[in-house]
Amino acid sequence: MYKIVGKRELNAAVTQLEIEAPFVAKKAKAGQFIIFRIDEQGERVPLTIAGYDREKGTVSIIFQKVGFSTNALGKLNVGDYIQDFVGPLGRPTETEGVKRVCVVGGGVGCAIALPSARAFQEAGAEVDVIVGFRNKDIVILEEEFRQASDHLYLMTDDGSYGEHGFVTVKLQQLLEAGNQYDEVLAIGPVPMMKFVSKTTEPFGVKTMVSLNPIMVDGTGMCGGCRVTVGGQTKFACVDGPEFDGHQVDYAELMSRNGTYREREAEVSDTHTCRMETMGKALI
């Protein structure tokens, strides 16, 4: 069992939890993820690590309350426990040799972009950050990004805060102005990552994206997280989650991610474990 030792509501839909998990905290790095289960009947849900404190032995996760499990997780409070907290999983963000980077985050994906920006900064790179939100009301982690970057550009779709426009608008401006980046790292909704990659491609800038396909076991055995990168099948849980954004088959990724969308909506309010129901029927 893993104890919740901190809770922070970042906006109406996004929550940050600090989990007591010393063995995970000891090995965690930016870009990696964990898989949690609330209880023995819970589903396995992957979440990218938003931060860690090795001395305290804690790991932070940030999530949007959109489905049954994340809504249930959001109802827990400091002092409560969750059943499983497995990790760190996946490959960490590679920072070696990067002297200047632009980290692009969209929406709740900014929670994942923050530790990567910090990792680049700690490695000595000059870090530009572009973060985008639909409007002012859902902006998160602004001050944290200011501390983790040399230049922060905050965009809103409706212009209610920061600059008006998508993250790709600012990225295009920076590239056209002659800014030279060793790498652009994009993290957020799949369409955003796709168009960030399309924006950088004409400039020949290396672009990495953090993918979020359907995942079950997190060890590469189930095959649920398979993605096509450069014409080859890769598994996000062990080969990623970060891949060359210019090589990803985004159409396939979006199609696979939408496979269970209708079913997820059906169980967003009520859920009954079929295995549990069958067990009761046999008694």
N, C-alpha and C positions, 0 to 999 in steps of 0.2 A: 504494500500500500504506500502511496505517495501523498504527502501532506501539502496542502495549499497554504503557503505562508505569506502570500501577498496578492492583492487584487486591485485593479485599477480600470475604471470604465473610460476608454479613450474617446468614444462617442456613443450614440444611442445603440449602435449595432456591433461595436467592436470592443472586446474585453482583453485585458492583459492579466495573466496569472503568473505568479512566481511559485514554482514547484520545488519542493525539497527532494532532490535527486542527486546525491553527491557523486555517485559513480558516473552518471551521465555528464554532470558538470565538469568532472575531472578531464574528460576526453573531448568535450564538445568544441567545435570550430564553426566559424561563420559559413553559411551555406548548407549545413547539414540539417537533418530533421529528426523528429521523434515520432513514434506511434503510440497513441494513448487509448485506453479503454476505461470508461467510467466505472463499470462493474463487470461481473462475470458474464452477464448477458449482453454487454455492450458491443457495438461494432468497433473495429479497429480503424482509427482515424489518424492519418499522417498530418503533422504540422511542422513547418520549418521553425528551427530554433531562433527565437528573437533576441536572445541574450543569455549570458550565463555568468555566474560568480563562483569561481573555483574555491575561494576561501570560505564562503557561506555554504557551498555545496548546493546551489540552487540554479534552476534553469527557467527562463522566461519564455512563455508562448503567447502569441497574440492571434486572436481568431475572430472571425465574423460569425455572428449567430444566424445561420441560414438554414440549418437542418435539425433533425431530431437530436443528434448527439451534441452538436455545438450549442444548441439552446439549453440542453440539460447541463452541459459543462458550465455555461454562463450563469446558471442558477446556484452553483456551488459558491461557498464563501470561505474566507480564511478559517483554517481549523478543520475543514472538511478534507476527505481523502479520495483519491481515485485509485482504481484497481491496478492499472498497468501504465508504465511510462518507459518505453523501450527506445534506446538510442545510445550514442548518436549514430545515425544511419546516413548513408550516402557519402558522396565525396565533397570535401570542403571547397570553398571558393579559392581559386589559385591566384595568389598575389605576387608571386616571385617574378621579378623582372619588369613589373608594371610601374612606370614612373609617373604617368598621368592617366587617369581613368575618369569616365563619366558614368555614374550610377543612376539609372532611371527607374523610378518606382511608380506604380499606379495603384491607387486605392489602398486596400488592405495589404496589397503586395509590398507597400512601403515598409511594413513591419519586417519583411524578409530582407529588404534592401538595406536597412539600417546596419545590421551587424556586418554585412559585406563592406559597406562604406567605411565602417570603423576598422575593419581588418586591413583594407588598403591604406588607410591613414596610418595605422600602427606600423605598416611595412615601409612607410616613408614616401608613399605616392602622393602626388597632388590630386585632390579629389573634388570633382565637380558633381553636384547632385541635382537632378531634376525630379521633382515629385508632382504628381497630378491627382486631383480629386474632382468629383462632380461639382461640389460647391463648398462654401466656407464651413458649413455645419459638420462636415465629415472629415475635416483636416485632422491628421494625427501626427504626433512626434515631431512637430516643427522645430522645437528647441533642440531636441536630440540630434536632428539632422544638421542644424547650424554648427553644433559642436564637432560633428563628424566630417565636415566638409570645408574646403577652402572657399567654395562658391555654392550657394544654394539658390535654386530657381524653383519657386512654387507656382504651380499653374492650377487654375480651376476652369472647368468647361464653360461655366456661365459668367466668369469674370467677377464673381462676388468676393474674391480674395486673391492676393498675389497678382499674377499676370493672366490675361484671358487667353485660353487656347489649350490644345492638347499638348502632352509632353513632347510629341514629335515636332510641333511647331518650334519650340525652344531648341530642341536638338538640331533641327535643320538650320536655325539661325546661328548657333554656335559653330557648326561645321562650316557653313558658308563664310563665317567671319575668320576662318583660318585656324581655329583651335585644333590642335593635333593631339589625338588620344591614342594611347597604346591599346586601349580596350574600352568598349562600352558594355556595361552589364545591365540588362533589362529584366525587371521582375514585376509581374502584375498579371492582369487578364491576358489571355492568349492573343486576342486581336491586337492589344497594345504592343505586346512583344513582337508580333508579326510585323507591324508597321514601323516599329523602331528598327528592326532588322532591314526592312526595305529602305528606310531613311539612310542608314549607314552604308549600305552596299555600294552605291555609286562612289563613295569616298574611300572605299577599300579599308574601312576600319573594322578590326576584329570585334565581333559582337557575340556575347554570350547571353543566353536566356535560361532562366530557372523554370523548369517545366513541372506541371502539377497534374499528371494523368491519374486515372483511377488506380488505386494501389490497395493491396490486401496485406501481404505478409512482410514486405519491406526487405526481403532477402534475395529477390531475383528468381524465386521458385515458381510463383503463381503465374507470372507472365502478364498480369493485369496491367502493369504500368508500361507496357512496350510502346515505343515510339519509333518512328522512322527518321533517321538522321543520315543525310548523305546517301540515301538508298539502302542503308543497312538498319536492321532491327537492333534497337538498344533498349535497355531496361533502366528507367529513371531512378529506381531505388538503389542500384549498384553502379551503374555507369554514369549517373548524374547525381543530382537533378539538373546540373548546368550543362548546356550543350551549345554548339556552334549555331547561333541564330540564323545564319545564312543557309544552313543545311537541313533545318527541321521541316518536316511535312506538316504544316499547320492545319491544312484541311482535314487530314486524318486525325490529328490530335483533337481538334474541336468536335469532330464527329464522335469519337470514342468518349470524350468527356461528357457528351450529352446523352449517352446510352440510357442512363437510369434517372434522368431528370424528372420524368413524370412520376416514377415510383417514389423518388425522394420527396416530391411534393405531397404525395398521398400519405406518407407516414410522418410528415413534419410535425403534426400535432399529437397523433396517437400511434403507438407502435406495440405490437405483440410479437415476441420471439416465437417462431414456429416450433423450434425444438422444445421450448418450455411448454407450449400448448400441447404438443404430442405427448410429452412426459406426463402431464396431468391427465390426459385422456386414457393413459394406460394404467393409472392407479385405480 
